Amino acid sequence: MTGQYPNLRSVTRRRKSGKVVVYYFYDRRAWSEADIPLGKDFDEAVKRWDEIHHQAPRMVGTIEEAFKAWEAEVLPTYTNHHTREGYTKQLRRIRPTFGPGTWDQVDVPLLKGYLRARSAKTQGNREMALLSLIWNWARGEGYTTLVWPAAGMERSGWKNKEKPRRMRVRDEIWNAIRYEGDQVLHDCMDLASATGMRLTDCITVLMPRTDILHLEASKTGKEAEWDLSLSATLPDLLARRRALGADHLMLLSTPDGRPVNLKMLRYRWDTARERAAVKASLADDGQSVAAIRALFLRDGRKRAAQKSGSLEEASDLLQHDDKRLTERHYGAVRKLKPVA
């Protein structure tokens, strides 16, 4: 950095071929933010530095131009609230780093540098996925003719490594938490672990008129049906709900007739889990304390997969198109028979 151009930083890298390349950045480390890439050409970097430093950003030809258009035209079309919320947060993260730049300034070393600097490694991968999605949309809309820099590099390991959260949802741990909850939490835990529904679907699935429960998944739009008469726990849930006579149409309900929401469930789960952990601690069972505190309510979906009779049944229950996804992320295992 120099006095003439405050916050202008250069990074020199030597390629495998021996060629030395200089990258220029607008340094924002003082604000604990990712640097803004200014490219490899010094004169162009100085122009970009001037725009940023004097808060006169150029819109036309920059990635920000596509960000704004995608945010206005595409983001509102996602019907799932959590999807829109997630994309909004991710866009907020990548915007300062990539928005002011031009398309030709983004290459794989820059993407890898962003991921290395990102403290939340998994979220960094999600942000790169969104950047790729917007980039390819922008190509179709004519904002750029350049191909996504990391196209075809899925197997190269350029992203941060992710380790799936693999764990067994043991009955004694699940039941220890369930014991400390109220009927609302019991019903949600039973519904999730019996059907494999996501929590957003548990609270929005409609009460059936018959014993057949129908669901159109909020995340994927896939439809599924369950015969509740075949369940050991769900007929009681359905009978209680019918006897309640609440005005709303959802299957899950509070005793006073209100629909259940995620905030209610989060409070009940956190309270029940902490009570269960305290009891295990008083019993000097440190292993159970750790297992209890590591469990989330959404793990009811994982429990459903693990209780299925086979990997195929688990994959069908979770409505996965690929059994490898069920095996990797939900801990469902191939149950084999010895041949001798």
Buried (B, 14 or more C-beta within 10 A) or exposed (E): EEEEBEBBBBEEEEEEEEEEEEBBBBBBEEEEBBBBBBBBBBEBBBBBBEBBEEEEEBEEEBBBBBBBBBBEEBBEEBEBEEEBEBBEEBBEBBBBBBBBBBBBBBBEBBBBBBBEEBEEBEBBBBBBEBBBBBBBBBBEEEBBEEEBBBEEEEEEEBBBEEEEEEBEBBEEBBEBBBEBBEEBBBBBBBBBBBBBBBBBBBBBBEBBEEBEBEBEBBEEEEEBEBEBEEBEBBEBBBEEBEEEEBEBEBBBBBEEEBBBEEEBBEEBBEBBBBBBBEBBEEEEBEEBBEBBEEBBBBBBBBBBBBBBEBBBBBBBBBBBEEBEEBBEBBBBBEEEEEEE
